[in-house]
Amino acid sequence: MPSKSAYLNLLSSLARKSSSRIVLLVLDGVGGLAKDGKTELEAARTPNLDSLARGASCGLSVPVLPGITPGSGPAHLALFGYDPLVFEISRGALEVYGVGKTLSDQQIGARGNFCKIDGDGVVRDRRAGRLRTEENARLCAHLNERIGEVDGVGVEFVPGKEHRFVLILTGKGLSSKLSDTDPHEEMKHYAECTASDPEGEMTARVVNSLMETVLDVLTGEKEATGIILRGFSGRPEIPTLGDLYHLRPAVIATYPMYKGIANIVGMDIIGCESTWGSQVTALEELFGRYDFFYVHYKLTDMAGEDGDFEKKVGLIEEADGAVDRILELKPDVFVVTGDHSTPASMKKHSWHPNPFMIKSIGARIDSADRFTEGECARGCLGVFEAKYGMGLMLAHAGKLDKFGA
């Protein structure tokens, strides 16, 4: 599929195979805002990341554009070199592919949350107390047993992790041009699904009927009494990292959404247990098999969304504790950054630039003394759009030819 992104086309035209290996460690939502004079990164004890920063090139990356708060999808696409304004993949497709499913031309998918909805339709808890994964699986099985179709459209609930699930609708004439039923805030009524064009009106009616049916089926449940849906999506079309950059890429992640985006862009999904130590062990065991590893650490983002500053500090320190194991593998290029910032004081994603550092033989050593927002702002990379990070990784790995004569 031809790309509409001039920069991506340029990278692809210059990309070449080499034996060098790249590790991209994404500390989800790691950027923050100050509490008592220090951000979460500044308050954390991170000897490994700080030592790395003192021998690396540092800067700040803007996920989309200044002032634009990104979702996880566009933020990660940018890290892989895709212009998020050109390549748009809805949350639904990311979740579908993350649980090992795919979408046909007659299917659409959506990201779902089990939630607590009261008798007046008000969403009291968008995550149902971060529902247990086992309970999620039971509820999905219960809904699949009771709801096979709605108005002739097939319905399938696929469990994810904790409160998250995937909804797949199957039928002719379905449209993904739909609004969310997720109000995105608690203490608001769940939203009516509406279509952005006449072709989606039938699908919107099906979704609204499904919402009411689920409320009836979940009557009497204690932990989750309803669902909210967002990110309706059809089958995505996007060039893969292998086609673009001649890479053999793999992902080591524990949450379906991140496996989903990696799957869509052509990465092999490496199975591991859901602990940070297990993720690093998987990297150690398979390091010789691939030349690009995307390693995703989720917990910092979760603590930020929960508004727990101290917990986020502790999780940053947990992530730091295994960085030395990654360095012992001697990757040719090692990058540490975030996909977006999730300040605990805001309890949500923000537009703030992310700390970014790159370690390689060809990296210029700059003046950063720690891996923090302020120290990275002093670095030689300056402030740049995240989509240019992939070019930096490939160049430092010797995977780009010279441009022009």
C-alpha positions as CSV (number, residue, x, y, z in Angstrom):
1,M,0.0,0.0,0.0
2,P,1.6,3.3,-1.0
3,S,2.1,5.8,1.8
4,K,0.9,9.4,1.7
5,S,3.7,10.3,4.1
6,A,6.8,11.8,2.4
7,Y,9.0,11.2,5.4
8,L,8.0,7.5,5.6
9,N,8.5,7.0,1.9
10,L,12.0,8.5,2.3
11,L,12.9,6.3,5.2
12,S,11.6,3.3,3.3
13,S,13.7,4.2,0.2
14,L,16.9,4.5,2.3
15,A,16.3,1.5,4.5
16,R,18.7,-1.5,4.2
17,K,19.3,-4.7,6.0
18,S,22.0,-5.0,8.6
19,S,22.9,-7.3,11.5
20,S,22.5,-4.6,14.1
21,R,19.8,-4.9,16.8
22,I,17.5,-2.2,18.2
23,V,15.6,-2.3,21.5
24,L,12.9,0.3,22.0
25,L,11.7,0.4,25.6
26,V,8.4,2.3,26.0
27,L,7.6,3.3,29.5
28,D,3.9,4.0,29.0
29,G,2.8,7.4,30.2
30,V,6.1,8.0,32.0
31,G,6.1,11.8,31.6
32,G,4.5,13.7,34.4
33,L,4.0,17.0,36.2
34,A,5.6,18.2,39.4
35,K,4.3,17.5,42.9
36,D,6.2,19.2,45.7
37,G,8.6,20.4,43.1
38,K,9.4,17.1,41.4
39,T,7.8,15.1,38.6
40,E,7.3,11.3,39.0
41,L,10.6,10.7,37.1
42,E,12.5,13.3,39.2
43,A,11.2,11.8,42.4
44,A,12.1,8.2,41.4
45,R,15.5,6.6,42.2
46,T,16.6,5.4,38.7
47,P,20.4,4.7,38.8
48,N,20.3,2.6,35.6
49,L,18.3,5.0,33.5
50,D,20.4,8.0,34.8
51,S,23.6,6.2,34.0
52,L,22.3,5.5,30.6
53,A,21.3,9.1,30.1
54,R,24.9,10.3,30.9
55,G,26.2,8.3,27.9
56,A,23.3,8.9,25.4
57,S,21.7,11.5,23.2
58,C,18.6,13.0,24.8
59,G,15.6,15.1,23.8
60,L,11.9,15.5,24.1
61,S,9.4,13.9,21.6
62,V,6.0,15.4,20.7
63,P,3.6,12.5,20.0
64,V,1.4,14.3,17.4
65,L,1.7,18.1,17.5
66,P,2.1,20.6,20.3
67,G,-1.0,20.8,22.4
68,I,-2.6,17.6,20.9
69,T,-3.3,14.9,23.5
70,P,-2.8,11.5,21.8
71,G,-4.5,8.2,22.3
72,S,-2.3,5.1,22.7
73,G,-2.8,4.2,19.0
74,P,-1.5,7.3,17.3
75,A,1.2,7.7,20.0
76,H,2.6,4.3,19.2
77,L,2.2,4.6,15.4
78,A,4.4,7.8,15.6
79,L,7.1,5.9,17.5
80,F,7.2,3.4,14.6
81,G,7.6,6.2,12.0
82,Y,4.0,6.5,10.8
83,D,2.6,10.0,10.7
84,P,-0.4,9.7,13.0
85,L,-2.2,12.3,11.0
86,V,-2.0,10.1,7.9
87,F,-2.3,6.6,9.4
88,E,-5.3,6.4,11.6
89,I,-6.2,3.1,13.3
90,S,-9.1,3.1,15.7
91,R,-8.9,1.6,19.2
92,G,-11.3,-1.2,18.2
93,A,-8.9,-2.6,15.5
94,L,-6.0,-2.4,17.9
95,E,-7.9,-4.4,20.6
96,V,-9.2,-6.9,18.1
97,Y,-5.8,-7.8,16.8
98,G,-4.4,-7.7,20.3
99,V,-6.6,-10.6,21.4
100,G,-5.5,-12.6,18.4
101,K,-8.5,-11.9,16.2
102,T,-8.7,-10.3,12.8
103,L,-11.4,-8.4,10.9
104,S,-12.9,-9.3,7.6
105,D,-14.6,-6.9,5.2
106,Q,-18.0,-7.7,6.8
107,Q,-16.9,-7.1,10.3
108,I,-16.2,-4.1,12.6
109,G,-14.7,-4.1,16.0
110,A,-14.8,-1.9,19.1
111,R,-12.9,-1.6,22.4
112,G,-15.3,-2.3,25.3
113,N,-15.2,-1.7,29.1
114,F,-17.2,-3.6,31.6
115,C,-18.5,-0.8,33.9
116,K,-21.0,0.0,36.6
117,I,-24.1,1.7,35.2
118,D,-27.0,2.6,37.6
119,G,-30.7,2.3,36.9
120,D,-30.8,5.8,35.4
121,G,-28.0,4.9,32.9
122,V,-25.3,6.9,34.6
123,V,-21.8,5.4,34.5
124,R,-20.6,5.2,38.1
125,D,-17.3,3.4,37.4
126,R,-15.9,3.2,33.9
127,R,-13.7,0.2,34.8
128,A,-15.9,-1.7,37.2
129,G,-13.2,-1.4,39.8
130,R,-10.6,-2.8,37.3
131,L,-12.6,-6.0,37.0
132,R,-10.7,-9.3,37.5
133,T,-9.7,-10.9,34.2
134,E,-11.4,-14.2,35.3
135,E,-14.6,-12.4,35.9
136,N,-14.3,-10.6,32.5
137,A,-14.1,-14.0,30.8
138,R,-17.1,-15.3,32.7
139,L,-19.2,-12.3,31.7
140,C,-18.1,-12.5,28.0
141,A,-19.2,-16.1,27.9
142,H,-22.5,-15.3,29.6
143,L,-23.2,-12.5,27.0
144,N,-22.2,-14.7,24.1
145,E,-24.6,-17.4,25.3
146,R,-27.5,-14.9,25.7
147,I,-26.8,-12.6,22.8
148,G,-25.9,-14.3,19.5
149,E,-27.2,-11.5,17.2
150,V,-29.0,-8.2,17.2
151,D,-31.3,-7.4,14.3
152,G,-29.6,-10.0,12.1
153,V,-26.0,-8.8,12.9
154,G,-23.7,-11.3,14.6
155,V,-22.3,-10.3,18.0
156,E,-19.2,-11.7,19.7
157,F,-17.7,-10.6,23.0
158,V,-14.0,-11.5,23.3
159,P,-12.4,-11.1,26.8
160,G,-9.3,-9.0,27.2
161,K,-7.5,-8.1,30.4
162,E,-9.2,-6.8,33.6
163,H,-12.2,-4.7,32.6
164,R,-11.4,-4.6,28.8
165,F,-13.0,-6.7,26.1
166,V,-13.5,-6.7,22.4
167,L,-16.8,-6.5,20.6
168,I,-16.9,-7.9,17.0
169,L,-20.0,-7.3,14.8
170,T,-20.5,-9.4,11.7
171,G,-23.0,-8.6,8.9
172,K,-23.5,-6.9,5.5
173,G,-23.5,-3.2,5.2
174,L,-21.8,-2.4,8.6
175,S,-20.1,0.9,9.0
176,S,-17.4,2.0,11.5
177,K,-18.3,5.7,11.2
178,L,-19.9,5.7,14.6
179,S,-19.6,7.7,17.8
180,D,-18.6,6.1,21.1
181,T,-21.1,5.0,23.8
182,D,-18.4,5.7,26.3
183,P,-19.0,9.2,27.9
184,H,-15.3,9.3,28.8
185,E,-16.1,10.6,32.2
186,E,-17.9,9.1,35.2
187,M,-21.2,10.3,36.6
188,K,-22.5,10.9,33.1
189,H,-25.1,9.0,31.2
190,Y,-23.7,6.5,28.7
191,A,-23.9,8.0,25.2
192,E,-26.2,7.2,22.4
193,C,-24.3,5.8,19.4
194,T,-24.8,8.0,16.3
195,A,-23.5,7.7,12.7
196,S,-21.4,10.3,11.0
197,D,-23.0,9.6,7.7
198,P,-26.3,7.9,6.5
199,E,-24.4,4.7,5.7
200,G,-23.8,4.1,9.4
201,E,-27.4,4.7,10.7
202,M,-28.3,1.0,10.6
203,T,-25.1,0.0,12.5
204,A,-25.8,2.7,15.1
205,R,-29.3,1.3,15.7
206,V,-27.8,-2.1,16.2
207,V,-25.2,-0.8,18.7
208,N,-27.9,1.1,20.7
209,S,-30.1,-2.0,20.8
210,L,-27.2,-4.0,21.9
211,M,-26.4,-1.6,24.8
212,E,-29.9,-2.0,26.1
213,T,-29.9,-5.8,25.7
214,V,-26.6,-6.0,27.7
215,L,-28.1,-4.0,30.5
216,D,-30.9,-6.4,30.7
217,V,-28.7,-9.5,30.6
218,L,-26.4,-8.1,33.3
219,T,-29.2,-7.2,35.7
220,G,-28.3,-8.6,39.1
221,E,-24.6,-8.7,38.5
222,K,-22.6,-7.2,41.4
223,E,-19.3,-6.1,39.8
224,A,-20.3,-5.1,36.3
225,T,-23.8,-3.9,35.3
226,G,-23.2,-2.6,31.8
227,I,-20.7,-1.9,29.0
228,I,-19.3,1.1,27.2
229,L,-17.9,1.0,23.7
230,R,-15.4,3.2,21.8
231,G,-13.1,3.2,18.8
232,F,-15.3,1.4,16.2
233,S,-13.1,0.2,13.4
234,G,-13.1,-1.8,10.2
235,R,-10.1,-3.8,8.9
236,P,-6.9,-1.6,8.9
237,E,-4.6,-1.3,5.9
238,I,-1.1,-0.2,6.7
239,P,2.4,-1.1,5.4
240,T,4.4,-3.3,7.8
241,L,7.8,-2.6,9.4
242,G,9.3,-5.5,7.4
243,D,8.1,-4.0,4.1
244,L,9.1,-0.5,5.0
245,Y,12.4,-1.0,6.8
246,H,13.5,-4.6,6.1
247,L,13.3,-5.4,9.8
248,R,12.5,-8.6,11.6
249,P,10.5,-7.0,14.5
250,A,9.0,-8.5,17.6
251,V,6.9,-7.1,20.5
252,I,7.1,-8.1,24.2
253,A,4.0,-6.7,25.8
254,T,1.4,-7.9,28.3
255,Y,-1.7,-5.9,27.3
256,P,-3.8,-6.8,24.2
257,M,-3.9,-3.3,22.8
258,Y,-0.2,-3.0,22.4
259,K,0.1,-6.5,21.0
260,G,-2.6,-5.4,18.6
261,I,-0.8,-2.4,17.1
262,A,2.4,-4.4,16.9
263,N,0.5,-7.2,15.1
264,I,-1.0,-4.7,12.6
265,V,2.4,-3.3,11.7
266,G,3.9,-6.8,11.2
267,M,5.6,-7.6,14.5
268,D,5.8,-11.1,15.9
269,I,4.1,-11.3,19.3
270,I,6.3,-12.9,22.0
271,G,4.4,-14.7,24.7
272,C,5.5,-14.1,28.3
273,E,4.0,-13.9,31.8
274,S,2.5,-10.6,32.9
275,T,5.5,-9.5,35.0
276,W,8.2,-7.0,34.1
277,G,10.9,-9.6,34.9
278,S,9.3,-12.1,32.6
279,Q,9.2,-9.6,29.8
280,V,13.0,-9.0,30.2
281,T,13.6,-12.7,30.4
282,A,11.7,-13.2,27.1
283,L,14.0,-10.5,25.5
284,E,17.1,-12.3,26.8
285,E,16.0,-15.6,25.4
286,L,15.0,-14.4,21.9
287,F,17.6,-11.6,21.5
288,G,19.4,-13.4,18.6
289,R,16.2,-14.1,16.6
290,Y,15.1,-10.5,15.8
291,D,16.7,-7.2,14.9
292,F,14.0,-4.9,16.4
293,F,12.4,-5.3,19.7
294,Y,9.5,-3.2,21.0
295,V,9.3,-3.7,24.8
296,H,6.2,-2.2,26.4
297,Y,5.9,-1.4,30.2
298,K,2.3,-0.6,31.0
299,L,2.1,-0.1,34.7
300,T,3.4,3.5,34.8
301,D,0.4,4.6,32.7
302,M,-2.1,2.8,34.9
303,A,-0.8,4.5,38.1
304,G,-1.0,7.9,36.3
305,E,-4.6,7.3,35.3
306,D,-5.4,6.3,38.9
307,G,-3.9,9.6,40.1
308,D,-1.4,7.7,42.3
309,F,1.8,9.7,42.2
310,E,3.7,7.6,44.7
311,K,2.7,4.3,43.0
312,K,3.9,5.7,39.7
313,V,7.2,6.6,41.2
314,G,7.6,3.1,42.6
315,L,6.8,1.5,39.2
316,I,9.3,3.7,37.4
317,E,11.8,2.4,39.9
318,E,10.7,-1.2,39.1
319,A,11.3,-0.6,35.4
320,D,14.7,0.9,36.1
321,G,15.7,-2.2,38.1
322,A,15.9,-4.4,35.0
323,V,17.5,-1.9,32.6
324,D,20.9,-3.2,33.4
325,R,19.8,-6.7,32.2
326,I,18.9,-5.1,28.8
327,L,22.2,-3.4,28.6
328,E,24.0,-6.6,29.2
329,L,22.6,-7.9,25.9
330,K,24.6,-5.1,24.2
331,P,22.0,-3.9,21.7
332,D,23.5,-1.7,19.0
333,V,20.8,0.8,19.7
334,F,18.8,1.2,22.9
335,V,16.0,3.8,23.1
336,V,14.0,4.6,26.2
337,T,11.0,6.9,25.9
338,G,7.2,7.1,26.5
339,D,4.4,7.0,24.1
340,H,2.6,9.9,25.8
341,S,2.6,11.5,29.2
342,T,0.1,10.5,31.9
343,P,0.6,12.9,34.9
344,A,-0.9,11.6,38.1
345,S,-2.2,15.0,38.8
346,M,-4.4,14.9,35.6
347,K,-5.4,11.2,35.8
348,K,-5.3,11.0,32.0
349,H,-3.1,11.3,28.9
350,S,-1.7,14.7,28.3
351,W,0.0,16.7,25.5
352,H,3.3,17.1,27.3
353,P,6.5,16.0,25.4
354,N,8.1,12.8,26.3
355,P,11.6,12.3,27.6
356,F,13.6,10.4,24.9
357,M,17.1,9.0,24.9
358,I,19.1,6.9,22.5
359,K,22.3,4.9,23.3
360,S,24.5,3.7,20.5
361,I,28.1,3.9,19.4
362,G,27.2,6.8,17.1
363,A,25.2,8.8,19.7
364,R,26.6,12.2,20.7
365,I,27.0,12.4,24.5
366,D,25.3,15.5,25.7
367,S,24.7,17.3,29.0
368,A,21.8,15.3,30.5
369,D,22.6,14.0,34.0
370,R,19.4,12.0,34.6
371,F,16.5,10.5,32.6
372,T,13.9,13.2,33.5
373,E,11.8,15.7,31.5
374,G,14.0,18.6,32.5
375,E,17.3,16.9,31.8
376,C,16.2,15.5,28.5
377,A,15.1,19.0,27.5
378,R,18.8,20.0,27.7
379,G,19.9,17.3,25.3
380,C,21.3,17.6,21.8
381,L,18.2,16.0,20.2
382,G,16.0,19.0,21.2
383,V,12.3,18.8,20.8
384,F,11.1,16.8,17.8
385,E,8.0,15.1,16.5
386,A,7.9,11.4,17.6
387,K,7.5,10.2,14.0
388,Y,11.1,11.2,13.5
389,G,12.3,8.8,16.2
390,M,12.3,5.8,13.9
391,G,14.7,7.5,11.6
392,L,17.0,8.2,14.5
393,M,16.9,4.5,15.5
394,L,17.5,3.2,12.0
395,A,20.4,5.7,11.4
396,H,22.1,4.9,14.7
397,A,21.8,1.2,13.8
398,G,23.4,1.7,10.4
399,K,20.2,0.7,8.6
400,L,19.8,3.8,6.4
401,D,21.7,4.5,3.2
402,K,22.9,8.0,2.2
403,F,20.4,10.3,0.7
404,G,21.4,11.7,-2.6
405,A,24.6,11.8,-4.5
